[in-house]
Amino acid sequence: MPGKRREPPKENELSGFKYFEKLLPLLQRLRPVGCQRDKAGNRELYFDQYCLLVLLSLFNPIITSLRALQQATDLKKVQKRLGCKRTSLGSLSEAAHVFDAELLQEIIADLGSQLQPMVKDPRLKDIQKLTLVDGTLVSALPLLVEAMTRKHETGSGLVKWRLHTHFDVERYVPERIDVTRNAGGECDERAVMEKRVEPDHCYVMDRGYAKFALLNKIHAAKSSYVCRLRDNSSYEALEERPLSDAARESRVIRDAVVDIGQTGKADARPDHTIRLLVIEINPHTRKGKYRGGSTGPASDGQLRIATNLLDVPAEIIALLYHYRWLIEIFFRFFKQILGCRHLISHDANGIRIQVYCAIIACMLISLWTGRKPTKRTYEMLCYYFVGLATEKELQAHLAKLKPVV
């Protein structure tokens, strides 16, 4: 049976537009983008307006599709506050193709400069800028023709996109996300990471990034890394280091300088000294999603961590890798809460626009609240935006949040 048709958004269901007004000066620079092909001069939907509409959808759970977004442009309040006119589905669909998503990186950088550090563990005071690196997959149903073509060729109608993310721990926001198809070659997570290495960073990475060419590049850029190795990695100990009581309390069972990699292959060996830490964890077996077990790779109960931080205490290295779970929590927030599991465009450029707007949304929450983006605070903001909570009630909620130290 056909599903119940959703009612279009109503005027009294949308609120909180004053927060978006602060974005207008930042987004104004996007106005000329995509106008080169408009020879007749009759364009009515501009890049800055499209971004505001996407952000509106991220904070309003009643807007769950491109059609719902189009219906929102019928509302006088939306037209007045966002400065846009009634927009057709065709114009919204075209916007995903003609506007350059990468220009939003400049907006993200400007917003990032306004954010103050919210997390600074005093134990990490001597560590370079702590950056978590990982990728996540977003599956989306593509346009009908592309889906039919791919299904004929591969037997699957789904296209998967990988979000290559660099996450700034101190400000609790992603500082960069690159969107690629989930494929090998230039889209491989290690290949993308090699292009994004910057100096004076400490990169924390999972075993998917364990490639010596990448680790060598990070070291050459005068940055550091803490990277998990695969359980079957082979190495020879050159120096065993004694373990302090603090290291043992952090479950570190080995600290050594090692010789690792394949002889005779320059790109398969480190060109610098590598330190290996082994941390005891609970072993687990991969049993599958529906069999009560882990869906990730099996573990023999030991984390093998490679690093070029030779003089940092072992317990601090263990702490650095522990911080990696923050990016997993962020991905859950990003996909489940900000709606990036459901894409309003299936065009690669359109997906980038939505992803970058979601980053902007995370930054806006941090700027508005001075707190880490959480599910409860995001929900309260949504209640405010749909008119269910007053500004006084929103402020009361924010006042109850513990300050970040």
C-alpha positions in Angstrom: 0.0 0.0 0.0 1.3 3.5 -0.7 2.7 5.4 2.3 0.9 8.3 3.8 1.7 11.5 2.0 3.5 14.0 4.1 1.9 17.4 4.6 4.0 20.3 3.4 5.7 22.5 6.1 3.6 25.3 7.5 4.6 28.8 8.5 4.1 28.2 12.2 6.3 25.1 12.1 9.5 27.0 11.2 11.4 29.3 13.5 14.9 30.4 14.6 15.8 32.2 11.4 17.7 34.8 13.3 20.6 32.4 13.7 20.9 32.0 10.0 21.1 35.8 9.5 24.6 35.7 11.1 25.7 33.5 8.2 24.5 35.9 5.4 27.8 38.0 5.3 29.9 34.8 5.1 27.8 33.3 2.4 27.4 36.5 0.4 30.7 35.8 -1.5 29.0 32.8 -3.1 26.3 34.8 -4.9 28.2 35.1 -8.3 29.0 31.4 -8.4 27.3 29.5 -11.2 26.0 32.6 -12.9 28.4 32.4 -15.8 26.1 30.1 -17.8 23.1 32.4 -17.0 23.3 34.4 -20.3 19.7 35.6 -20.0 20.2 36.9 -16.5 17.1 35.2 -15.1 18.6 33.0 -12.4 16.5 33.1 -9.2 18.3 30.6 -7.0 21.8 31.5 -6.0 24.5 29.4 -4.3 24.2 31.2 -0.9 20.4 30.7 -0.9 20.8 27.0 -1.7 23.2 26.6 1.2 20.8 28.3 3.6 18.0 26.0 2.4 20.2 22.9 3.0 21.1 24.1 6.5 17.4 24.8 7.1 16.7 21.1 6.3 19.4 19.9 8.7 17.8 21.7 11.6 14.2 20.9 10.7 13.3 17.3 10.9 10.0 17.9 9.0 12.1 18.6 5.9 13.3 15.1 4.9 13.4 15.3 1.1 14.1 17.5 -1.9 10.4 17.9 -2.4 9.8 19.0 1.2 12.7 21.5 0.8 11.0 22.8 -2.4 7.7 23.1 -0.5 9.4 25.1 2.2 10.3 27.8 -0.4 6.6 28.4 -0.8 6.4 29.9 2.7 6.6 33.6 3.0 8.7 33.4 6.2 11.3 31.3 4.4 11.4 33.7 1.4 11.7 36.7 3.6 14.3 35.4 6.1 16.5 33.6 3.6 16.1 36.0 0.7 14.9 33.4 -1.8 11.9 33.1 -4.1 9.6 30.1 -4.7 11.9 27.5 -6.2 11.1 24.6 -8.5 12.3 21.0 -8.1 14.2 21.5 -11.3 16.1 24.5 -9.9 17.0 22.7 -6.7 18.2 19.7 -8.7 20.2 21.8 -11.1 21.9 23.6 -8.1 23.7 20.4 -7.2 25.4 20.5 -10.5 26.2 24.2 -11.2 27.5 25.3 -7.8 31.1 24.5 -6.8 31.0 22.7 -3.5 34.7 23.2 -2.8 34.1 26.9 -2.2 32.4 26.0 1.0 35.8 25.1 2.4 36.5 28.8 2.7 33.3 29.3 4.8 34.3 26.4 7.0 37.8 27.9 7.5 36.2 31.3 8.5 33.8 29.7 10.9 36.7 27.5 12.3 38.7 30.6 13.1 35.9 31.8 15.3 35.8 28.6 17.4 37.6 28.5 20.7 39.3 25.3 21.9 36.8 23.3 24.0 39.0 20.4 24.9 42.6 20.6 26.0 43.9 17.6 28.1 46.8 19.0 30.1 48.6 15.6 29.5 48.8 16.5 25.8 50.3 19.9 26.2 53.5 18.9 24.4 51.7 17.1 21.5 51.3 18.7 18.1 47.8 19.6 16.9 45.8 16.4 17.6 44.0 15.4 14.4 41.9 12.2 14.1 41.8 10.6 10.6 39.2 8.2 9.4 36.6 7.5 6.7 33.0 6.5 6.8 30.6 5.3 4.2 27.3 6.8 3.2 25.1 4.7 1.0 22.5 6.4 -1.3 20.1 5.3 -4.0 21.4 7.1 -7.2 19.5 8.5 -10.1 17.4 5.9 -11.9 19.5 5.6 -15.0 22.7 5.3 -13.0 21.1 2.7 -10.7 19.9 0.6 -13.6 23.3 0.8 -15.3 25.2 -0.2 -12.1 22.7 -3.0 -11.3 23.2 -4.4 -14.8 27.0 -4.3 -14.4 27.5 -5.2 -10.8 24.2 -6.5 -9.5 23.8 -3.6 -7.1 21.7 -0.5 -7.3 23.5 1.2 -4.4 26.4 3.7 -4.7 28.6 4.1 -1.7 30.4 7.4 -0.9 33.3 7.6 1.5 33.8 10.7 3.7 37.6 11.1 4.4 37.6 13.1 7.6 40.2 15.1 9.5 38.8 15.8 13.0 40.2 18.6 15.2 40.0 17.3 18.8 40.4 20.6 20.6 37.5 22.3 18.8 35.5 19.1 18.4 34.7 19.8 14.8 35.9 18.3 11.5 38.4 20.6 9.8 38.2 18.8 6.5 36.0 16.2 4.8 36.8 14.9 1.3 34.0 13.0 -0.5 34.9 10.2 -3.0 33.4 7.1 -4.4 34.2 4.0 -2.4 36.7 2.7 -4.8 40.4 2.0 -5.0 43.1 4.0 -6.7 42.9 7.8 -6.0 39.8 7.2 -3.8 41.6 4.8 -1.5 41.7 6.3 2.0 45.5 6.2 2.2 45.9 7.8 -1.2 43.5 10.6 -0.1 45.4 11.0 3.2 48.7 11.4 1.5 47.5 14.4 -0.4 46.3 16.1 2.8 49.3 15.7 5.1 50.3 19.0 6.8 53.1 20.0 9.1 52.8 20.3 12.9 50.0 17.8 13.3 49.7 14.6 15.3 47.6 12.2 13.2 45.8 9.4 15.0 44.8 6.6 12.5 43.3 3.1 12.5 45.0 0.1 10.8 43.4 1.0 7.4 46.1 3.7 7.1 49.0 1.5 8.0 51.1 2.1 4.9 54.8 3.0 5.2 54.7 5.4 2.2 52.1 7.4 4.2 53.9 7.2 7.5 57.1 8.4 5.8 55.3 11.4 4.3 53.9 12.4 7.6 57.3 12.2 9.2 58.9 14.2 6.3 56.3 16.9 6.9 57.6 17.3 10.5 54.3 15.9 11.8 53.8 12.9 14.0 51.5 9.9 13.9 49.9 7.2 16.1 48.8 4.4 13.9 47.4 1.0 14.7 49.0 -1.9 12.8 47.4 -5.1 11.7 47.5 -8.1 14.0 49.6 -10.1 11.6 52.3 -7.4 11.2 55.8 -8.9 11.5 58.7 -7.0 13.0 62.0 -7.5 14.9 62.7 -5.8 18.2 65.9 -3.6 18.2 65.4 -2.2 21.7 63.0 -3.1 24.5 62.1 -0.2 26.7 61.1 -0.6 30.4 57.5 0.1 31.3 56.6 2.6 34.0 53.8 2.0 36.5 51.7 4.6 34.6 52.2 2.7 31.4 51.1 -0.6 33.0 48.0 1.1 34.4 47.2 2.0 30.9 47.4 -1.6 29.9 50.7 -1.2 27.9 52.4 -4.5 27.9 55.3 -3.8 25.5 57.3 -0.7 24.4 60.0 -1.3 21.8 61.9 0.2 18.9 61.5 -2.2 16.0 62.7 -3.1 12.5 59.6 -3.4 10.4 58.7 -3.7 6.7 59.8 -5.6 3.6 63.5 -5.5 2.7 64.4 -4.4 -0.8 61.3 -2.2 -1.3 61.7 1.5 -0.5 58.0 2.2 -0.3 57.4 -0.8 1.9 59.8 0.3 4.6 60.0 3.2 7.0 62.8 5.7 6.4 62.8 6.7 10.1 62.8 5.1 13.5 59.6 3.4 14.5 58.5 2.8 18.0 55.9 0.0 18.7 53.6 -0.2 21.7 51.4 -3.2 22.4 48.3 -2.5 24.5 46.2 -5.2 26.0 42.4 -5.2 25.1 39.5 -7.6 25.2 39.8 -10.1 22.3 36.8 -10.5 20.0 35.8 -12.6 17.0 34.0 -11.3 14.0 30.6 -13.0 14.0 28.6 -10.8 11.7 25.9 -8.1 12.2 23.1 -10.5 13.0 24.9 -13.1 15.1 25.6 -11.1 18.2 29.2 -10.3 17.4 31.4 -7.6 16.2 31.1 -6.5 12.5 34.7 -5.3 12.4 37.9 -7.3 12.0 38.7 -9.9 14.7 41.2 -9.0 17.4 43.6 -11.2 19.2 43.5 -9.1 22.3 46.4 -6.8 21.5 46.6 -3.4 19.9 49.8 -2.8 18.1 50.5 0.9 17.8 53.3 2.4 15.6 54.5 5.9 16.2 57.4 8.2 15.5 57.0 9.9 18.9 60.1 8.4 20.5 60.3 10.5 23.7 56.6 10.6 24.7 55.7 8.4 27.7 54.0 5.2 26.7 50.8 6.0 28.6 50.4 9.2 26.6 50.6 7.2 23.4 47.9 5.0 24.7 45.8 8.0 25.6 46.3 9.5 22.1 44.9 6.4 20.5 42.1 6.3 22.9 41.0 9.7 21.6 40.4 8.1 18.2 37.0 6.9 19.3 35.9 10.6 19.3 35.7 10.5 15.5 33.5 7.4 15.6 31.1 9.2 18.0 31.2 12.2 15.6 30.3 10.0 12.6 27.3 8.6 14.4 26.2 12.2 15.2 26.9 13.2 11.7 24.9 10.4 10.0 22.2 9.7 12.5 21.5 13.1 13.8 22.4 15.6 11.1 20.6 13.6 8.4 23.5 12.7 6.2 22.3 9.2 6.0 19.5 10.6 3.7 20.9 12.6 0.9 18.9 15.3 -0.9 21.1 15.0 -4.0 22.7 11.9 -5.5 25.1 14.0 -7.6 28.7 13.8 -6.4 29.0 17.6 -6.2 25.5 17.8 -4.5 26.6 15.3 -1.9 29.7 17.5 -1.2 27.5 20.5 -0.7 25.3 18.7 1.8 28.4 17.3 3.6 30.0 20.7 3.9 26.8 22.2 5.1 26.6 19.5 7.8 30.1 20.6 8.9 28.9 24.2 9.0 25.9 23.0 11.1 28.3 21.3 13.6 30.3 24.5 13.8 27.2 26.6 14.3 26.1 24.4 17.2 29.5 24.9 18.8 29.4 28.7 18.2 25.8 29.1 19.4 26.1 26.9 22.5 29.8 26.9 23.3 29.5 23.1 23.8 30.2 20.0 21.9 27.5 19.0 19.5 25.3 16.4 21.3 22.1 14.7 20.5 20.1 16.3 23.3 21.3 19.8 22.4 20.7 19.2 18.7 17.2 18.0 19.5 16.5 21.1 21.6 17.7 23.3 18.7 15.3 21.4 16.4 12.4 22.0 18.8 13.2 25.7 18.7 13.5 25.8 14.9 10.1 24.1 14.5 8.5 26.4 17.1 7.9 23.7 19.8 10.4 25.4 22.2 10.7 29.1 23.0 14.0 30.9 23.0 13.8 31.1 26.8 13.4 27.3 27.1 16.4 26.9 24.7 18.5 29.2 26.8 17.5 27.4 30.0 18.6 24.1 28.4 22.0 25.6 27.4 22.5 27.0 30.9 22.2 23.5 32.4 25.0 22.1 30.2 28.4 21.7 31.9 31.1 24.0 30.7 33.8 22.3 28.6 37.2 22.4 30.3 
